[in-house]
Amino acid sequence: MSPGDEQGYTDYGDTGHTRTRLPEGDPYGGAPRRPARRSSPRSLVTVVGVVVLLIAAIALANRNTDKPADRATTKGSQPQTSPTAPSGTRPVGTKSTGVPIGFAQTAQGAQSAASNYAVALGSTSMFQKDSRHALLSLLYTSEAAARLQGAMDQAYSAEFLATMGLDTSGNPPSGSTFVSRVTPVGTTVLQYTDSRAKIAVWYVGLIGMAGNTSTDPVTSSWKTWTFDLTWSDGDWKIVSDTQKDGPAPVPGDDKAATSDEINKAIEGYGGFTYAR
């Protein structure tokens, strides 16, 4: 760099001429004195393009004004899937023994009912006789509840409870926490009419004993629970239900939590009322 460059001059070689470059701003603090510029055609095109894109985006957003419709099929037709998404409608306003009830007589109401029924039937309440009977009477039709009660009592036998680390009343040992939770991931309508519905609930379940002396740690499983529902006495009731394994995703690389961490999570994190 030449001395002239340092002072704001440009040397034109042997011509004997120099060009003085005045500073753009006022060295005494005034505003810069620049000649006015007219907008170039390129700038004008850019502005117009942005406006057009903005108008198109607003028009596209306003197109989806239709209310969400229940995607369902009548009995006998090919089943259609209905991706889980919030409807904006409050699912229920009442609960009985901690279980949501009073769902809408719609396909969305049936999906909400099936999701919350899966949570209740997958809870620790099913491992204690009195609460199990209460759930059966609340969620199933009277005929189905009467048919299932004896079979359920045999299934939750003292021998079975012992394999889970529970006593004959379904209680865990002192200092341990028994975990049994169902978390719905999605639902789909397999069949629907105003009086009957067939809903599949895809869920992840947790079950096991959290405690320092536990030999049955809490594990997760993925299953699909299908409910045949009927509209009875102003709510959806279960006529029958079946379960199958999966679909299960590939396990991640998450580090397994300690028993104490699981225990604190179960005690510190509550559940939800699930809504379609």
Backbone hydrogen bonds, N-H to C=O, Kabsch-Sander energy under -0.5 kcal/mol:
donor,donor_aa,acceptor,acceptor_aa,energy
5,D,2,S,-0.6
6,E,2,S,-1.3
7,Q,3,P,-1.1
8,G,5,D,-1.1
9,Y,4,G,-2.9
10,T,19,R,-1.2
12,Y,17,H,-1.3
15,T,12,Y,-1.2
16,G,13,G,-0.8
19,R,10,T,-1.2
21,R,8,G,-1.9
22,L,20,T,-0.8
26,D,30,G,-0.9
29,G,26,D,-2.2
33,R,24,E,-1.0
34,R,32,P,-0.9
44,L,40,S,-2.0
45,V,41,P,-2.2
46,T,42,R,-2.1
47,V,43,S,-2.2
48,V,44,L,-2.3
49,G,45,V,-2.5
50,V,46,T,-2.1
51,V,47,V,-2.1
52,V,48,V,-2.4
53,L,49,G,-2.3
54,L,50,V,-2.3
55,I,51,V,-2.4
56,A,52,V,-2.4
57,A,53,L,-2.3
58,I,54,L,-2.1
59,A,55,I,-2.3
60,L,56,A,-2.3
61,A,57,A,-2.2
62,N,58,I,-1.8
63,R,59,A,-0.7
63,R,60,L,-0.7
64,N,60,L,-0.6
64,N,61,A,-0.5
65,T,63,R,-1.9
71,R,69,A,-0.5
72,A,70,D,-1.0
77,S,74,T,-1.9
80,Q,189,V,-0.6
94,T,101,I,-0.7
96,S,99,V,-2.5
99,V,96,S,-2.1
101,I,94,T,-1.6
106,T,104,A,-1.8
110,A,106,T,-2.2
111,Q,107,A,-1.9
112,S,108,Q,-2.4
113,A,109,G,-2.4
114,A,110,A,-2.5
115,S,111,Q,-2.2
116,N,112,S,-2.2
117,Y,113,A,-2.5
118,A,114,A,-2.1
119,V,115,S,-1.7
120,A,116,N,-2.0
121,L,117,Y,-2.7
122,G,118,A,-1.2
123,S,120,A,-1.3
126,M,123,S,-1.4
127,F,124,T,-1.7
128,Q,125,S,-1.3
132,R,128,Q,-2.4
133,H,129,K,-2.5
134,A,130,D,-1.9
135,L,131,S,-2.0
136,L,132,R,-2.3
137,S,133,H,-2.2
138,L,134,A,-1.8
139,L,135,L,-2.8
140,Y,136,L,-1.9
141,T,238,I,-2.1
145,A,141,T,-3.0
146,A,142,S,-2.1
147,R,143,E,-1.8
148,L,144,A,-2.2
149,Q,145,A,-2.0
150,G,146,A,-0.6
151,A,147,R,-0.6
152,M,148,L,-3.1
153,D,149,Q,-2.2
154,Q,150,G,-1.8
155,A,151,A,-2.1
156,Y,152,M,-2.7
157,S,154,Q,-0.7
157,S,155,A,-1.0
161,L,157,S,-2.7
162,A,158,A,-2.0
163,T,159,E,-1.6
164,M,160,F,-1.0
164,M,161,L,-0.6
165,G,162,A,-1.5
166,L,161,L,-2.8
167,D,171,N,-2.3
170,G,167,D,-1.9
176,S,173,P,-1.9
177,T,210,A,-2.9
179,V,208,G,-3.2
181,R,206,L,-2.4
183,T,204,V,-2.4
185,V,202,W,-3.6
186,G,202,W,-1.6
188,T,200,A,-1.8
190,L,188,T,-0.7
190,L,198,K,-2.9
191,Q,198,K,-1.4
192,Y,73,T,-3.1
193,T,196,R,-3.0
197,A,229,L,-2.1
198,K,191,Q,-2.6
199,I,227,F,-2.3
200,A,188,T,-2.3
201,V,225,W,-2.9
202,W,186,G,-2.6
202,W,200,A,-0.5
203,Y,201,V,-0.5
203,Y,223,K,-2.8
204,V,183,T,-2.0
205,G,221,S,-3.3
206,L,181,R,-2.7
207,I,219,T,-2.0
208,G,179,V,-1.8
209,M,216,D,-3.4
210,A,177,T,-3.2
211,G,209,M,-0.7
214,S,211,G,-1.4
219,T,207,I,-2.6
221,S,205,G,-1.9
223,K,203,Y,-2.3
224,T,244,K,-2.7
225,W,201,V,-3.1
226,T,224,T,-0.6
226,T,242,T,-2.8
227,F,199,I,-3.2
228,D,240,S,-2.9
229,L,197,A,-3.4
229,L,227,F,-0.7
230,T,237,K,-2.5
231,W,195,S,-2.3
232,S,230,T,-0.7
232,S,235,D,-3.1
235,D,232,S,-1.0
237,K,230,T,-2.7
238,I,139,L,-2.8
239,V,228,D,-3.4
240,S,228,D,-1.1
242,T,226,T,-2.1
244,K,224,T,-1.8
246,G,222,W,-3.2
262,I,258,T,-2.2
263,N,259,S,-2.4
264,K,260,D,-2.3
265,A,261,E,-2.1
266,I,262,I,-2.6
267,E,263,N,-2.0
268,G,264,K,-1.9
269,Y,265,A,-2.1
270,G,268,G,-0.6
274,Y,272,F,-0.7
